[in-house]
């Protein structure tokens, strides 16, 4: 692996990704009160 690819892999592991394998997106807990308690947004 090149140095740039290693840096990208580390950065992507650090960032929070709320998208799930089925395409839905989890709503972060801090935003749920503003989303009417919604826990996820389903893919169309």
Buried (B, 14 or more C-beta within 10 A) or exposed (E): EEEEEEEEEEEEEEEEEEEEEEEBEBBEEEEEEEEEEEEEBEEE
